[in-house]
Amino acid sequence: MEKTPREELARRTGALQAHMASEGIDGALIAQNADLYYFTGTVPQGWLFIPATGEPILFVRKNINRVTGETLLERVVPARSPKDLAALFSDYGYGSPKRLGMELDVLPVNQYIRLEAVLKPAGVVDISPAVQAIRAIKSEYEIAIVRDAAMLADTMVATARRILHEGMTEVELAAGIEKAARVKGHPGLVRMRAFNAEMYWGPVVSGPDAAEPAFVDTTEGGRGTSLALPAGAGFRIIRRGDPVIVDMAATHRGYNADITRTLCLGTLAEKHHRAFRVSVEILEALEDLIRPGISTGEIYMEAERIAAENGLKDHFMGYGREKAGFCGHGIGIELDEPPVFTRNGTGNLEPGITFALEPKFTFPGEGIVGVEDSYVMTGKGVEKLTRSSYTVEISG
């Protein structure tokens, strides 16, 4: 398996160290899997300490020989327990950091308490915003991986078109897509940062069930296969004329691309077909609008303006009190990376940001229609990464 290059790891570490130096932070202790993968190139059980200056130290609880073979970091050290960290910090000349960064948006409170008690920093600061901001700007190395993920996303849509037939259930369709993706290397896991943002690959849903809101913060809902995870593909039988939403994350070497296509066996109802055409119109308008430095709020407002112009504002990104409140999001190692495209969004699109746009329309009791594509912001403008046709009607 290809390892993350040494110079790529050094670039990432250097970016965080520059932030810490500017903020007077002595070091950062990284514990969450997505961030560990970003800074080490693997997913160890342990902690990564990145000092404000000097080489990072990866403390490994289990399988150190394997981890040493998977990362190109120089300093990989065994540490069975958080209790070992204080002595190890001293051994490497760091003692008790005065200001220590931790991922306070995701670190469980009980682990935070244990680590703080062991390391006794004078103060703990939230390093998560800096980590997420650094991760949001992808290198050419990372963009190449996202491109491959986008190709996998197109394969998943092509599979859906090929296998969809009348009488199959949502979960049968989802399973067929998943099989095609898994044999091409999809790990079967889609990482998300938000608390309790549990989702299995993405919604493959149809008809009224798609428009039934679920606990996840998406436009689509779905019934799921049980109340243990009441969202996404369920046992509903797909019928002719149903709007079928295939909204799935394609994951390649840890990086995600996101895609949505609307499919239908036969012909969509006229109002659904019209709304679908507006979703494509919005996507194409946003592609023309986007340029380096544009704010995510400006992009959302333009999407909502076009929806309103076509009499569809009430249905845009949900309905009533159940609107998702966004029409796009950053993508990368996690599916819900910044920036988020909301009405009040203040983030700007900079070269290197990879993101997805997903204008959709909800019709309660009937279904959802819409599209989603993945993009990269370049110095010249936006480049679309997913290439699948928007054709809705298929035979089957």
C-alpha positions in Angstrom: 0.0 0.0 0.0 1.3 3.5 -0.9 2.5 5.5 2.1 2.0 9.2 2.5 5.3 10.8 1.4 7.6 12.2 4.0 7.6 15.6 2.4 3.8 15.7 2.5 3.7 14.8 6.2 6.4 17.5 6.8 4.3 20.1 5.0 1.2 19.3 7.2 3.2 19.3 10.4 4.9 22.6 9.4 1.6 24.3 8.8 0.4 23.4 12.3 3.7 24.4 13.9 3.5 27.8 12.2 0.0 28.3 13.7 1.2 27.3 17.1 4.2 29.6 17.0 2.0 32.5 16.1 -0.5 31.7 18.9 2.1 30.9 21.6 1.1 27.2 21.8 3.8 24.8 22.9 2.5 21.7 21.2 -0.6 19.8 20.1 -1.7 16.3 21.2 -3.6 14.6 18.4 -5.9 11.7 19.2 -8.7 11.5 16.7 -8.4 8.9 13.8 -9.0 11.3 10.9 -6.4 13.8 12.2 -4.0 11.0 13.1 -4.2 9.8 9.5 -3.6 13.3 8.2 -0.5 13.9 10.2 1.0 10.3 10.3 -0.3 8.5 7.2 -1.8 5.7 9.1 -4.3 5.1 11.9 -2.5 4.0 15.0 -4.0 3.4 18.5 -2.3 6.1 20.4 -1.4 9.8 20.4 0.6 12.1 18.2 2.5 15.0 19.9 3.5 17.8 17.5 5.7 20.3 19.3 5.8 23.9 18.2 9.3 23.2 16.9 11.1 19.9 16.2 10.0 16.5 15.1 6.6 15.0 16.0 6.5 12.0 18.3 3.9 9.2 17.7 3.1 7.3 20.9 1.7 3.9 20.0 -0.3 1.6 22.3 -0.5 -1.5 20.2 1.2 -3.1 17.1 4.1 -0.7 17.1 6.0 -2.9 14.5 3.1 -2.6 12.1 2.7 1.2 12.7 6.5 1.7 12.2 6.1 0.0 8.8 3.1 2.2 7.8 4.3 5.7 8.7 7.3 7.6 7.5 7.6 9.6 10.7 10.9 9.2 12.4 10.0 9.0 16.1 7.6 6.2 16.9 7.6 5.3 20.5 5.6 2.7 22.6 3.2 4.0 25.2 0.8 1.6 26.7 -1.2 4.2 28.7 -1.8 7.9 29.1 0.1 7.5 32.4 3.3 6.8 30.3 3.1 10.1 28.5 4.4 12.4 31.2 7.6 10.5 31.6 8.0 10.2 27.8 7.5 14.0 27.4 10.3 14.6 29.9 12.5 12.0 28.2 12.2 14.0 24.9 12.8 17.3 26.7 9.2 18.7 26.6 8.2 18.3 30.3 4.7 19.8 31.0 3.7 22.0 28.1 2.5 25.5 29.2 -0.2 25.7 26.5 -1.2 22.4 24.9 -3.6 22.1 22.0 -6.2 19.3 21.9 -9.1 18.5 19.5 -11.8 19.8 21.9 -14.5 19.4 19.2 -14.2 15.6 19.2 -12.1 14.5 22.2 -14.3 12.7 24.8 -14.4 14.5 28.1 -13.2 11.5 30.1 -10.1 11.2 27.8 -9.5 15.0 28.1 -9.6 14.7 31.9 -7.2 11.8 31.9 -4.7 13.5 29.6 -4.9 16.8 31.4 -4.3 15.1 34.7 -1.2 13.3 33.4 0.4 16.1 31.4 -0.5 18.9 33.7 -0.4 21.7 31.1 -0.8 25.3 32.4 -3.6 25.6 29.9 -5.4 23.7 27.1 -6.5 25.3 23.9 -8.7 24.0 21.1 -6.5 23.1 18.2 -9.3 21.7 16.1 -10.1 25.0 14.2 -6.5 25.2 13.1 -6.3 21.5 12.1 -9.5 21.8 10.1 -8.4 25.0 8.3 -5.0 23.4 7.4 -6.8 20.2 6.2 -9.2 22.2 4.1 -6.5 23.4 1.7 -5.4 20.3 -0.2 -2.0 19.7 -1.8 -1.7 18.4 -5.3 -0.9 15.0 -3.8 -4.3 15.1 -1.9 -6.2 16.5 -4.9 -5.0 13.6 -7.0 -6.5 11.2 -4.5 -9.8 13.1 -4.4 -9.8 12.8 -8.3 -9.6 9.1 -8.0 -12.4 9.1 -5.4 -14.5 11.0 -7.9 -13.8 8.4 -10.5 -15.1 5.8 -8.0 -18.2 7.9 -7.4 -18.9 7.8 -11.1 -18.5 4.1 -11.1 -21.0 3.8 -8.3 -23.6 5.8 -10.2 -23.0 3.8 -13.3 -23.6 0.6 -11.3 -26.9 2.1 -10.0 -28.0 2.8 -13.5 -27.1 -0.7 -14.6 -28.7 -2.7 -11.8 -31.8 -0.6 -10.9 -35.0 -2.5 -11.8 -38.6 -2.5 -10.8 -39.5 -4.4 -7.7 -36.1 -4.3 -6.0 -35.8 -2.8 -2.6 -33.7 0.3 -1.7 -31.3 -1.8 0.3 -30.8 -4.2 -2.6 -29.9 -1.3 -4.8 -27.6 0.1 -2.1 -25.9 -3.3 -1.6 -25.3 -3.7 -5.4 -23.6 -0.3 -5.5 -21.6 -1.1 -2.4 -20.3 -4.3 -3.8 -19.0 -2.6 -7.0 -17.3 0.0 -4.9 -15.8 -2.4 -2.3 -14.0 -4.5 -5.0 -12.5 -1.3 -6.3 -11.1 -0.4 -2.9 -13.8 1.5 -1.0 -13.0 0.8 2.7 -16.6 0.6 3.6 -16.2 3.5 6.1 -17.2 7.2 5.6 -15.7 9.4 8.3 -17.6 12.3 9.6 -16.6 14.8 12.3 -19.9 15.9 13.7 -21.1 14.2 16.9 -23.5 11.4 16.3 -23.4 12.0 12.5 -23.7 8.2 11.8 -24.4 7.3 8.2 -23.9 4.3 6.1 -22.2 5.4 2.9 -25.1 7.8 2.1 -28.8 7.7 1.4 -30.1 5.4 -1.4 -33.8 6.2 -1.0 -36.9 6.5 -3.1 -40.4 8.0 -3.3 -42.1 9.2 -0.1 -39.5 7.6 2.2 -36.7 9.8 0.7 -38.7 12.9 1.8 -39.3 11.7 5.3 -36.8 13.6 7.5 -34.4 11.5 9.6 -32.0 12.3 12.4 -29.1 12.9 10.1 -28.4 16.5 8.9 -29.1 15.8 5.2 -31.9 16.7 2.8 -32.9 13.1 2.3 -34.2 10.9 5.1 -35.1 7.3 4.5 -36.4 4.6 6.9 -33.3 2.5 7.2 -33.5 -1.2 8.0 -34.3 -0.8 11.7 -34.9 1.8 14.4 -31.3 1.3 15.5 -30.3 3.4 12.5 -33.5 5.0 11.1 -32.1 6.6 8.0 -31.0 5.7 4.5 -31.9 2.7 2.5 -34.7 0.5 3.8 -37.0 -2.3 2.6 -39.2 -0.1 0.5 -39.9 -1.6 -3.0 -38.9 0.8 -5.8 -41.7 1.3 -8.3 -42.0 2.9 -11.8 -42.2 6.6 -11.6 -40.6 6.9 -8.2 -37.8 9.5 -7.9 -34.8 7.4 -6.7 -32.0 9.3 -5.0 -28.5 7.8 -5.0 -26.4 10.0 -2.7 -23.2 8.2 -1.8 -19.7 9.0 -0.7 -16.9 7.4 -2.6 -13.9 6.9 -0.4 -10.4 6.2 -1.9 -7.3 6.0 0.2 -9.1 7.8 3.0 -10.4 10.7 0.9 -14.0 11.3 -0.1 -15.9 12.5 -3.1 -19.6 13.0 -2.9 -22.2 12.5 -5.7 -26.0 12.5 -6.0 -28.0 11.5 -9.0 -31.8 11.2 -9.4 -33.0 8.1 -11.3 -36.4 6.9 -12.3 -37.8 3.8 -13.9 -40.0 5.4 -16.5 -40.9 9.0 -16.3 -40.9 11.4 -13.4 -44.0 13.4 -12.6 -44.0 16.7 -14.4 -43.5 18.8 -11.2 -40.6 16.6 -10.1 -39.0 16.7 -13.6 -39.3 20.5 -13.6 -37.7 20.7 -10.1 -34.9 18.4 -11.2 -34.1 20.6 -14.2 -34.0 23.6 -11.8 -31.5 21.8 -9.6 -29.2 21.2 -12.7 -29.7 24.9 -13.6 -28.6 25.9 -10.1 -25.5 23.7 -10.2 -24.5 25.1 -13.6 -25.1 28.7 -12.5 -23.0 28.2 -9.4 -20.2 26.7 -11.5 -20.2 29.9 -13.5 -20.4 32.1 -10.4 -17.6 30.5 -8.3 -14.2 32.1 -8.3 -11.3 32.3 -5.9 -12.3 34.4 -2.8 -16.1 34.1 -3.2 -17.9 33.5 0.1 -20.0 30.4 0.8 -22.9 32.6 1.8 -22.9 34.3 -1.6 -23.1 30.9 -3.3 -25.9 29.7 -1.1 -27.9 32.9 -1.7 -27.6 32.6 -5.4 -28.8 29.0 -5.3 -31.8 30.0 -3.2 -32.5 33.0 -5.5 -32.8 30.7 -8.5 -35.0 28.3 -6.6 -37.3 31.3 -5.6 -37.3 32.6 -9.2 -38.8 29.2 -10.2 -41.3 29.1 -7.4 -39.5 26.4 -5.5 -37.9 28.2 -2.6 -40.2 26.4 -0.1 -38.9 23.1 -1.3 -35.2 24.0 -1.5 -33.0 21.8 0.6 -35.9 20.4 2.6 -39.4 21.6 3.5 -40.9 23.6 6.3 -39.0 23.3 9.5 -37.0 20.4 8.2 -34.7 22.2 5.8 -31.0 21.1 5.9 -29.9 24.8 5.8 -26.9 24.2 3.5 -26.4 23.4 -0.2 -22.8 22.3 -0.1 -19.8 21.3 2.1 -16.1 20.7 2.0 -14.9 17.2 1.4 -11.7 15.4 2.3 -10.7 12.8 4.9 -14.1 13.6 6.5 -17.2 14.1 4.5 -18.3 17.1 6.5 -15.3 19.3 6.2 -15.3 23.1 6.1 -16.4 25.2 4.4 -20.2 24.8 4.7 -22.4 26.6 2.1 -25.1 28.3 4.2 -27.1 31.5 4.0 -24.8 33.2 6.5 -21.6 31.4 5.5 -18.5 33.6 5.8 -15.9 31.1 4.6 -14.2 31.9 1.3 -13.2 29.5 -1.4 -9.5 29.3 -1.8 -7.4 27.4 -4.3 -6.9 23.8 -3.0 -10.3 23.5 -1.3 -12.3 20.4 -2.4 -16.1 20.6 -2.0 -19.5 19.3 -3.0 -22.5 21.3 -4.2 -25.9 19.6 -3.8 -29.1 21.6 -4.8 -32.1 19.5 -4.1 -35.9 19.8 -3.7 -38.1 18.0 -1.3 -41.8 17.2 -1.9 -43.3 15.8 1.3 -45.1 12.5 0.8 -43.8 12.3 -2.7 -40.0 12.3 -2.9 -36.8 14.3 -3.5 -35.0 15.3 -6.7 -31.6 16.9 -7.2 -28.0 16.5 -8.1 -24.6 16.7 -6.4 -21.1 17.0 -7.8 -17.6 17.2 -6.3 -15.2 20.0 -7.2 -11.8 21.5 -6.6 -11.0 25.2 -6.4 -8.0 26.1 -8.5 -6.2 29.4 -9.0 -8.2 30.0 -12.2 -11.7 28.8 -11.1 -13.7 25.7 -10.3 -13.1 22.3 -11.7 -15.7 19.6 -11.6 -14.4 16.2 -10.6 -17.4 13.9 -10.9 -18.6 13.4 -14.5 -21.7 11.2 -14.5 -24.5 12.1 -16.8 -27.6 13.8 -15.3 -29.9 11.5 -17.3 -32.8 10.5 -15.0 -34.9 8.0 -16.9 -33.7 4.5 -17.3 -35.2 1.2 -18.4 -35.2 -1.7 -16.1 
